[in-house]
Amino acid sequence: MSGLFHWGARKGGGSSAASAATIQPPSVQETFASSKVLPKFLSTLSHKTAPVLLDLGPVVGANVAFFGDRLACKIQILDFYTDVEACGKKGEPAATWRAFDKRLSSLAAESFDGILCWDVFDYLDRTTAQALAARLAALLRPGGVLYGFFGTTPVDLTSYTRFIVEDAATYKQRSSPATLVRRTPLVNRDLTRMFDPLTVAESVLLKTCTRETLFRKATT
């Protein structure tokens, strides 16, 4: 599922995320975490008039409401996790990039002020990750920012994590089953090369062996 959402005037600091919350089945696992990088992402975009965001994750009503209220932005949602799971079930991980490319083909270069990757890169092989990083860098407008999580250890991933923004510095992680995939860790030098010409504006290594990172595109 994908969609385009458009908000009107931005609001000061409030969020309607709480009102969008829903009761989850007992089997769903949820944890809360603090973010030092998300506030920087929001601060950068708050200076832009009606910014346009690209979200690679699934449609999360609370996130649409939060970013819409906070930034008065347009949000394009693509849900790349659907492609990752579909190709994984078929045993065709190499087909993932073809699915991504199909979704991205209609998007013009330099058309987004901000991109939300979440942890989608953890589920990709290196070739697919490099191709996606290059395409996303091209989609960012000058001065734009890209936000994502990148695992630092080679482990088997058996679940997806849905990131639900609670406020400017807190998000909730909701896990759901996934077709097993081996994570290929990306260290700093890998990320720097992959996302060139973007530069790392903020990077925090979390206790979960995940690097929370903000990339920025030069203004000129």
Residue pairs with C-beta under 8 A, 6 or more apart in sequence:
1 58
1 59
1 77
1 79
1 82
2 59
2 76
2 77
2 78
2 79
2 103
3 59
3 76
3 77
4 74
4 75
4 76
4 77
5 64
5 68
5 74
5 75
5 77
6 68
6 74
6 75
7 67
7 68
7 69
7 71
7 72
7 73
7 74
8 72
9 72
10 46
10 69
10 70
10 71
10 72
10 73
11 69
11 70
11 72
13 70
13 168
14 69
15 65
15 66
15 69
15 70
15 165
15 166
15 167
16 62
16 65
16 66
16 69
17 62
17 63
17 65
17 66
17 164
17 165
17 166
17 167
18 62
18 166
19 65
20 61
20 62
20 64
20 65
21 62
24 30
24 174
28 174
28 175
28 176
29 174
29 175
30 172
30 173
30 174
30 175
31 172
31 173
32 166
32 170
32 171
32 172
32 173
33 170
33 171
33 172
33 173
33 206
34 169
34 170
35 169
35 170
35 171
35 212
36 169
36 202
36 204
36 212
37 147
37 202
37 203
37 204
37 212
37 213
37 214
38 147
38 165
38 168
38 169
38 171
39 168
39 169
40 145
40 201
40 202
40 214
41 114
41 145
41 147
41 214
42 70
42 71
42 168
44 114
44 143
44 145
44 201
44 216
45 51
45 53
45 71
45 73
45 113
45 114
45 145
46 70
46 71
48 71
48 113
48 143
50 72
50 73
50 74
51 71
51 73
51 74
51 113
51 114
52 73
52 74
52 75
52 76
52 111
52 112
52 113
52 114
53 67
53 71
53 73
53 74
53 75
53 76
53 112
53 113
53 114
53 115
53 116
54 75
54 76
54 78
54 107
54 112
54 114
54 115
54 116
54 136
54 139
55 63
55 75
55 76
55 77
55 78
55 115
55 116
56 78
56 79
56 80
56 115
56 116
56 117
56 118
56 120
57 63
57 77
57 79
57 80
57 81
57 116
57 118
57 120
57 162
57 163
58 77
58 79
58 81
58 82
58 162
59 77
59 79
60 162
60 163
60 164
62 164
62 165
62 166
63 163
63 164
63 165
64 75
64 77
66 165
66 167
67 73
67 75
67 165
68 75
70 168
73 113
73 114
76 107
76 112
78 103
78 104
80 100
80 103
80 120
81 120
81 123
81 160
83 96
83 99
83 100
83 103
84 96
84 120
84 123
84 124
84 178
84 181
85 160
85 178
85 179
86 99
87 93
87 94
87 95
87 96
87 99
88 123
88 178
88 179
88 180
88 181
89 179
93 125
93 128
93 181
94 125
94 128
96 124
96 125
96 128
97 127
97 128
97 131
97 132
100 128
100 131
100 132
100 135
101 131
101 135
104 135
104 139
107 139
109 138
109 139
110 138
110 139
110 140
110 141
110 142
111 139
111 141
112 139
112 140
112 141
112 144
113 140
113 141
113 143
113 144
113 145
114 144
114 145
114 146
114 147
115 136
115 139
115 140
115 144
115 145
115 146
115 147
116 147
116 148
117 136
117 146
117 147
117 148
117 149
118 148
118 149
118 161
118 163
119 148
119 149
119 150
119 151
119 161
119 163
119 210
120 148
121 129
121 132
121 133
121 148
121 150
121 186
122 149
122 150
122 151
122 157
122 183
123 157
123 160
123 178
123 181
123 183
124 132
124 184
125 184
126 184
129 184
129 186
129 194
130 194
133 194
133 195
134 194
136 146
136 195
137 146
137 195
137 196
137 197
137 198
137 217
140 146
140 198
140 217
141 217
142 217
142 218
142 219
142 220
143 216
143 217
143 218
143 219
144 216
144 217
145 201
145 214
145 215
145 216
145 217
146 195
146 198
146 214
146 215
146 216
146 217
147 213
147 214
147 215
148 212
148 213
148 215
149 163
149 210
149 211
149 212
149 213
150 185
150 186
150 191
150 210
150 211
150 213
151 183
151 185
151 186
151 209
151 210
151 211
152 185
152 186
152 187
152 205
152 209
152 210
152 211
153 183
153 185
153 209
154 182
154 183
154 184
154 185
155 182
155 183
156 180
156 181
156 182
156 183
157 178
157 180
157 181
157 182
157 183
158 177
158 178
158 180
159 175
159 176
159 177
159 178
160 175
160 176
160 177
160 178
161 173
161 174
161 175
162 173
162 174
162 175
162 176
163 171
163 172
163 173
164 171
164 172
164 173
164 174
165 171
165 172
166 172
186 194
188 200
188 203
188 211
191 200
191 211
191 213
192 199
192 200
195 215
197 217
197 218
198 215
198 216
198 217
199 215
199 216
199 218
200 213
200 214
200 215
200 216
201 214
201 215
201 216
202 213
202 214
203 211
203 212
203 213
203 214
204 211
204 212
204 213
205 211
206 212
